[in-house]
């Protein structure tokens, strides 16, 4: 054994020493990285995020912010609020139970910048993968599973509450500017219900508006394509126990939600069983027959048709549009 040790070449002895030193150095670097990661000033990061949101006109509250594995972060009880845009506009409010974001090491090795995002709202889940290439092309792919609509700030756009579970897939690709975006959207909302029997629909000439009994709209299907920054609705339809819905139109994407513009037609045909459900529904449709706004929305076959225009971040207007024709799924 001694002979073997004494016969070891100087080069081999130096190699072993270098490996030992390299091992100590690597261990020290790992300890440094882990220590820095776990002692990162997450509270300071939350303050920076709040300041950035405030510059965009939002109020951001984060209940807890911390690390998620070695390349990500996790936030819990996140509340995002935009104050009222006007005296009649409700505030926009979004509450997320938990959201995590993680940087993709594989994308970095390939010369791109990529990551993933996961958000939980109630029992729903939203997952997204984003890759930004060296050619400035951004690709986004998101999946939605059992996302409850009641958790979304839809009251900023709709006069009555909406319930249902959304699931689907969104694919978007654009270069530097959303105005160049392309992609596709497939979305299904199961158990769609509109109204709660308490909220009121504003009607021109009626100071207090009208109360809408809950409407069973069944399952809504949305299919759209994105071309040159415009989302064009190819199919928007729901057939429920109480109502039949159809839609068409487009959404022009902007750099911000404020610069995004809606231009969508919506056609609503109530079933006779709903019209005569009780005294309140009978009174509702009797008043609608007298309201100028409702008469302007009535189509030749008795349905109600509206045009929805505006910005989701500021003000959305619902205008009567009964005189226009809508082509959707081959129907006129």
C-alpha positions in Angstrom: 0.0 0.0 0.0 2.8 2.4 0.9 4.5 1.6 -2.4 1.3 2.5 -4.2 1.1 5.8 -2.5 4.7 6.7 -3.0 4.4 5.7 -6.7 1.5 8.2 -7.2 2.6 10.7 -9.8 2.7 14.4 -8.8 0.2 15.2 -11.5 -2.4 12.9 -10.0 -1.8 14.3 -6.5 -2.3 17.8 -7.8 -5.5 16.7 -9.6 -6.9 15.3 -6.4 -6.1 18.5 -4.5 -7.7 20.6 -7.2 -10.9 18.5 -7.1 -11.0 18.9 -3.3 -10.6 22.6 -3.6 -13.2 22.8 -6.4 -15.6 20.8 -4.3 -15.2 23.2 -1.3 -15.7 26.2 -3.6 -18.8 24.7 -5.2 -20.2 23.9 -1.8 -19.6 27.5 -0.7 -21.2 28.9 -3.8 -24.3 26.8 -3.3 -24.5 27.9 0.3 -24.2 31.5 -0.8 -26.9 31.2 -3.4 -29.3 29.4 -1.1 -28.6 31.9 1.7 -29.2 34.8 -0.5 -32.4 33.3 -1.9 -33.9 32.6 1.5 -32.8 36.0 2.9 -34.0 38.0 -0.1 -35.9 41.2 0.9 -39.3 40.0 -0.3 -41.1 42.8 1.6 -39.1 45.3 -0.4 -40.0 43.6 -3.6 -43.7 43.8 -2.6 -43.3 47.6 -2.1 -41.7 47.9 -5.5 -44.6 46.0 -7.1 -47.2 48.2 -5.3 -45.4 51.4 -6.5 -45.4 50.1 -10.1 -49.1 49.2 -9.8 -49.9 52.7 -8.4 -48.3 54.3 -11.4 -50.7 52.3 -13.6 -53.7 53.4 -11.6 -54.1 50.3 -9.5 -54.0 49.6 -5.8 -52.1 46.4 -5.0 -52.2 44.5 -1.7 -50.1 41.3 -1.1 -50.7 39.3 2.0 -47.6 37.2 1.7 -44.6 37.1 -0.7 -41.8 34.5 -0.7 -39.7 32.1 -2.7 -40.9 29.2 -4.8 -38.1 26.7 -5.5 -34.9 28.3 -6.7 -36.0 30.3 -9.7 -39.4 31.6 -8.7 -41.6 33.5 -6.2 -45.0 32.9 -4.7 -47.6 35.4 -3.5 -50.7 34.7 -1.5 -53.9 36.8 -0.9 -53.2 39.2 -3.7 -55.8 42.0 -4.2 -55.8 44.3 -7.2 -58.2 47.2 -7.2 -58.8 50.1 -9.7 -60.8 52.9 -8.2 -64.0 54.1 -9.8 -63.4 55.6 -13.3 -66.6 57.7 -12.9 -69.6 58.3 -10.6 -71.6 55.4 -12.2 -68.7 53.0 -12.8 -68.0 50.4 -10.1 -64.4 49.8 -9.0 -62.5 46.9 -10.7 -61.5 44.3 -8.1 -59.6 41.1 -8.5 -58.6 38.8 -5.7 -56.2 35.9 -6.3 -55.7 33.3 -3.5 -52.3 32.3 -4.7 -50.0 33.1 -7.6 -46.6 31.8 -8.4 -44.1 32.7 -11.2 -41.0 30.8 -12.1 -38.1 31.4 -14.5 -37.3 28.7 -17.0 -33.7 27.6 -16.9 -34.0 25.6 -20.1 -35.1 28.7 -22.0 -32.1 30.6 -20.6 -29.8 27.9 -21.8 -31.3 28.2 -25.3 -30.8 31.9 -25.4 -34.5 32.9 -24.7 -36.2 34.3 -21.7 -39.1 32.2 -20.5 -41.2 31.3 -17.5 -44.4 30.0 -16.2 -47.3 31.4 -14.1 -49.9 29.7 -12.0 -52.8 31.4 -10.3 -55.5 30.0 -8.1 -58.8 31.9 -7.8 -61.2 30.0 -5.6 -61.4 26.4 -7.0 -60.2 27.5 -10.4 -56.7 27.3 -11.9 -55.0 29.4 -14.6 -51.6 28.2 -15.9 -49.5 30.1 -18.5 -46.2 29.6 -20.2 -44.4 32.6 -21.7 -41.3 32.6 -23.9 -39.6 35.8 -25.2 -37.1 35.0 -27.9 -34.0 36.8 -29.0 -36.0 37.9 -32.1 -38.4 39.9 -29.8 -41.2 37.5 -30.5 -43.4 36.6 -27.4 -45.4 33.4 -27.3 -48.0 32.8 -24.6 -50.0 29.6 -24.0 -52.5 29.5 -21.2 -55.0 26.9 -19.9 -58.0 27.6 -17.7 -59.7 25.0 -15.6 -62.9 25.4 -13.6 -62.3 29.2 -13.1 -65.4 30.6 -11.3 -66.7 33.8 -13.0 -67.7 35.2 -9.7 -64.0 35.7 -8.9 -63.5 37.9 -11.9 -64.2 41.7 -12.0 -67.0 41.4 -14.5 -69.3 43.8 -12.7 -67.1 46.6 -14.1 -68.5 45.7 -17.5 -71.9 44.1 -16.7 -74.8 45.5 -14.7 -75.7 42.2 -13.1 -73.6 39.4 -11.6 -72.6 36.4 -13.7 -71.8 32.9 -12.4 -70.4 29.8 -14.1 -67.2 27.8 -14.5 -64.8 28.6 -17.3 -62.4 26.2 -19.0 -60.4 26.5 -22.2 -57.1 27.4 -23.9 -55.6 30.6 -25.2 -52.6 30.9 -27.6 -51.1 34.2 -28.5 -48.0 35.2 -30.5 -46.8 38.7 -31.1 -43.7 40.8 -31.8 -43.1 43.7 -29.5 -46.6 45.1 -29.9 -50.0 43.4 -29.2 -51.2 45.2 -32.3 -49.3 42.5 -34.2 -50.7 39.6 -32.2 -52.0 36.3 -33.7 -53.4 33.2 -32.1 -56.6 31.5 -31.0 -59.1 31.3 -28.1 -61.3 28.4 -27.2 -63.4 28.8 -24.1 -66.4 27.0 -22.5 -68.5 28.3 -19.6 -70.6 25.7 -17.9 -73.6 26.5 -15.7 -73.8 30.1 -16.9 -76.3 32.1 -14.8 -77.0 35.8 -15.2 -78.6 37.9 -12.5 -79.3 37.2 -8.8 -82.8 38.6 -8.3 -81.4 41.7 -6.5 -79.2 43.6 -8.9 -80.9 46.1 -11.2 -80.5 46.7 -14.9 -80.4 50.4 -15.8 -83.2 51.3 -18.2 -83.5 54.7 -19.8 -86.4 56.6 -18.3 -86.5 54.4 -15.1 -84.6 55.9 -12.2 -84.2 52.6 -10.3 -84.0 50.2 -13.3 -85.3 46.7 -13.3 -84.5 43.7 -11.2 -83.6 40.6 -13.1 -84.5 37.1 -11.9 -81.7 34.5 -12.2 -81.4 33.4 -15.9 -80.2 29.9 -16.7 -78.1 30.3 -19.9 -76.7 26.7 -20.0 -73.3 26.2 -21.5 -71.6 29.0 -23.4 -69.1 28.3 -26.2 -66.6 30.9 -27.4 -64.3 30.4 -30.3 -62.2 33.3 -31.7 -59.1 33.8 -33.8 -56.5 36.6 -33.3 -55.1 38.3 -36.4 -53.2 41.6 -36.6 -54.0 42.4 -33.0 -57.8 41.9 -33.4 -59.7 39.2 -31.7 -62.5 38.2 -34.1 -65.3 36.1 -32.7 -66.1 33.1 -34.8 -68.6 31.5 -32.5 -70.4 32.8 -29.4 -73.5 30.9 -28.4 -75.3 29.5 -25.4 -78.6 27.7 -25.2 -80.1 27.4 -21.7 -83.4 26.6 -20.1 -84.4 30.3 -19.9 -82.5 32.1 -22.8 -80.7 31.7 -26.0 -77.6 33.9 -26.5 -75.6 34.7 -29.7 -72.7 37.0 -30.2 -70.4 38.4 -32.9 -67.8 41.2 -33.2 -64.2 41.9 -32.3 -61.8 43.2 -29.6 -59.0 45.4 -30.6 -56.0 44.7 -28.4 -53.9 47.5 -27.0 -50.7 47.9 -25.1 -52.7 48.2 -22.0 -56.2 47.2 -20.9 -57.2 50.9 -21.0 -56.3 51.1 -24.7 -58.1 47.8 -25.6 -61.4 48.4 -27.4 -64.5 46.2 -27.5 -67.0 46.2 -30.3 -69.3 43.2 -29.8 -72.9 42.4 -30.7 -75.0 40.4 -28.3 -78.4 38.9 -29.0 -80.7 37.7 -26.3 -83.9 35.7 -26.8 -85.9 34.8 -23.6 -88.0 31.7 -23.5 -91.7 32.0 -22.8 -91.4 29.9 -19.7 -89.1 32.5 -18.2 -91.2 35.4 -19.3 -94.2 33.9 -17.5 -92.3 32.5 -14.5 -93.8 34.8 -11.9 -95.4 38.2 -11.5 -92.0 39.9 -11.4 -90.8 38.5 -14.8 -94.2 39.3 -16.3 -93.9 42.8 -15.0 -90.3 43.0 -16.3 -91.2 42.3 -19.9 -94.3 44.5 -19.7 -92.1 47.4 -18.7 -89.5 46.5 -21.4 -92.2 46.8 -24.0 -92.7 50.5 -22.8 -89.0 51.4 -22.4 -87.6 53.3 -25.4 -84.2 51.7 -24.9 -85.7 48.2 -25.0 -87.8 49.0 -28.0 -84.7 50.2 -29.9 -83.0 46.9 -29.0 -85.9 44.6 -30.2 -85.3 42.6 -33.4 -88.0 41.6 -35.9 -88.3 38.1 -34.3 -88.7 39.5 -30.8 -85.2 39.1 -29.4 -83.2 41.9 -27.8 -79.9 42.9 -29.5 -77.2 45.2 -28.1 -73.8 46.5 -29.1 -71.1 46.6 -26.4 -68.4 49.1 -27.0 -65.7 50.8 -24.9 -62.6 49.9 -22.9 -62.7 47.1 -20.2 -60.5 49.3 -17.9 -62.6 52.5 -18.1 -66.1 52.5 -19.3 -68.2 50.0 -21.3 -71.4 51.1 -23.0 -74.3 48.8 -23.9 -76.3 50.3 -26.7 -79.6 49.1 -28.2 -78.9 47.7 -31.7 -82.1 45.9 -32.8 -82.0 47.3 -36.3 -78.6 45.7 -37.2 -78.2 42.3 -38.6 -76.0 39.7 -37.0 -74.4 36.8 -39.0 -73.2 34.1 -36.6 -72.9 30.3 -37.3 -74.8 30.8 -40.5 -77.8 32.3 -38.7 -79.3 35.7 -39.6 
